[in-house]
Amino acid sequence: MSKPLFIAPLYLQKNFVRVQVTQKQACKAFHLSFLYCRYENWFVIVSKVLFSKLKEMKTFILFAASCLSISILSCNANSGTDSKEAATDQNEKKFDNSSIEKDADFAVEAADGGLLEVQLGNLALTNASSAEVKQFGQMMIEDHSKAAEELEKIVTTKNITIPAALSNKAQKIMNDLSQKKGSAFDEDYMSLMVEDHEEDIKEFKREVDNGKDAEMKAWAASKISILEHHLSAAKDAKEHLKNKQ
């Protein structure tokens, strides 16, 4: 599988250059260029941006500053490896045929789902129109943030890699819902929360029944009642929205 994506911003400073230009010419001073480099089996994309400072005079200082963003991508550029796949790949290499391989898979799924719940909860605070939906979103932020902290402590001791950013699938869900506001957001968000928590409960129960790592199993077991509460609240909110129509 492909290597994970890392992003490392680097800022460079250039000398000031005094130039004679008109305001019209200055408006065209913004320039964006991409340089593609290859170092061993890594692709490096360098984005270089030049910014100009406009003044109502013919002579001014053009600040030639550049911002260098280096995105180290997998050598298999067509694979589109996301954070979830990258974490799974690392765990497979570390725990192949190990007794906790499936526990590691569960941790990756739980982490990705938790990240999405928190970000969608924040989105609900701004895009929802229903007070009940906003309240549900706040509950998602608090409960899933706490769960994420607990999971982080567990996986750290076991050298299990979990995603630190949304997977491509989760990001698409986030992007789609971010385009909706008011009642349209309320309905789609709560419908998603019902479906999502039904699936979460199944996954956590599978870990409890089939997991090999005692600590991971115990953590999963401690979250089932919370997830069931979330599901009940999501169903109630969805029903209340339906009755308002």
N, C-alpha and C positions, 0 to 999 in steps of 0.2 A: 504494500500500500504506500501511498505518498506521505511525505514528511509534512508536519504541521506548519501552519502559517505563523510567522512572527512579523511584527511591524515595529521598526525602530526609527523614530524621527531624529533627524540630525540637522542642526542649523549652522549655516555658514555665513560669514560676514565678508562683504566686499568693500573695496575702497570707494569713497564718494567720488562721483564724476560730475563735473560742472558742464552743463550743456546749454546751448542756445536753441530753444524750441518754442513753438507757438502752443497755445492751449489745445488746439485741434490735434497737433502732433502728440501732445502729451497724453491725450485720451487713448491713443493707440499704443502707449508704452507698455501696457500689460501684455506679457508674453508667457505662454505655457508650452513647455517642451518636454518630451519624454525621451530618455536615453535608455536603451535596453542593453544590459551587460550580462555576461555570463562568467561566473566564477565556479569552477569545478562543476558540480551538478546542481548549482543554484542559479535561479534567475533573479536578477536585481532590476527593479523598476525605479528609476530616478525621476522624480517630478521636480522641475525647476521653475520657480515663479519669480518674476521680476515685478516689483511694485513701484509706481511713480507717485510723487506727491505733487498735486496740482496747486498752482499759485496764480493769482491774477496779475502776472507780470511775465515778460518775455524771458528773463533770466532767472533761473531758480536751480536749486540743488536737486538733482535726480538721485534718489537713494537707490543704489543698485544692491538690494538685499535679496538673498535667495533662501528659499526654504527647501531643504533636501529631505524627502521622505523615502526611506528605503523599505520596500516590502519584499521580504525574502519568501519566495514562493516555491512550491514543490517543483522538482524537475519534470514531473508529469503534469504539465500545465492544463491538460484537458480533463483531469480527474475532478477538479473542483472540490478538493478535500476541504471539509468544514471542520469546525472545532470538535464536534461530536465524533466524527470519523477519525480525526487525528488522535483523540484521547483513546478511542477503542483500539486503534492501531498500536499505540504505545503499550496498552495493557496486554494485548495479544502477544507482543514480543516478550513482555516480562512474566506473564502468567500462563503461557501456552501449556496446556495439559495440567495446570495447577488446580488444586481443589477450590481456589477462590476465583477462578476465571469468570464464572457466572455471576459471582458477587460483584466483581469489577464492572461487568456489563450493566448490572442493575444500578450501580453507583453512577455510571455515566448517564443512564436514562433519567435517573432521579434528579441529577444535577441540572441537566438540560431542561427538564420540565419545571424545576424550581425557578430557574432563571427567567423562563417565559412567564410564569405566574407573577413574579415580582414586577417585571416590566409591564405586563398587561395591567396589573393593579395600579401602577403609576399612571398609565394611560387612562384608566377609568376615572381617576381623580380629575382629569382635565376634559375628557371627551364625553363622559356620561352626563345625562340630564337628570336621571333618577337618583334621589338621595340614597335609596336602598342599594343601588348599584355602586355608588361611590363608597358606601360603607363596606360593601363586600370587597371592593378593590383594596381598601385600606387593610382589611383582614388578611387578604392575600399577601400584601407587602410584609406585614408583621410576622405572620405564621411561617411563610416560606423563606423569609430572610433568616429567621431563627433556625429553621430546619437546615438551611444551607450552611450555616456556621457549624452546626453539629456534624453534618456530613463531612465538611472540610477537615475537621479534627480527626475523624475516623480514618478517612482515606490517606491522610498525611502519614499516620503511623504505619500504614500498610503499603505505602509507596504506590497507591492506586492513582492514576491520572484521571481527572474529571475536566470537562470543558469549562473555560472561564468566560466564554462568550456564547451567544445563541447559535444553534445549528442553523443551517440554511433553511430547513423546514420551519423551525420556530421563528426565524427572522421574517419569513414570508407571511406567517400568520400575524406577526407584529405589524408588518408593513400594511397588510390588508386592512386590519382593524384601525390603524392610525388614520386611514382615509375617511373614517366614519365618525359622525358626531351625533349627539342628541339621542333620540329614540332609536334610530337605526343602529347606533353603537350599542345601546343598552340591550337590545334584543339579540344581536349577534354575539356579543360578549357573554351574556348569560347562557345562551345556547351552547357556546363553546365550553364554558365552565362546567356545565352539566356533563357533557361528553368527556371532557378531559379528566374530571375527577372520577368518573365511572371507570375509566381505563387505569387511572392511577391506583385506585383501590385494588384492582385486579393484580397489577404489577407488584404492589407492596405485599399483598397476600401470597403471591407466588414466591417472593423472596423469603417470607417467613416459613413457608412450607418446604421449599426446595433449596434454600441457601445453605452454604457450608460454613460461612464465617459467623461465629456466634455474636460478635459485636454488631455486625451489619444486620443480622436477623433481628436482634433486639431493637435496633434503631428503627427498622422498618415496622416492627410490631407497635412501637410507641407512637407512630404517625397515623396508623389506620383510623383510629377514632377521630382524629383531627380532620383527616380527609373525608370521612363520612359526615362530619359536621359541615364541612365546606360544601359537600354535595347536597345536603339537605337545604342549606341556605341558598344555594344556586337554584335549586328546583323551586323554592318558595319565591325567589325574586323573579324567576322566569314566569311563574304562574301569575304573579301580581301584575307584571307587565302585560301579559295576555289579557287579563281582566280589564285593564284600562283602555283597551282598544275598542 
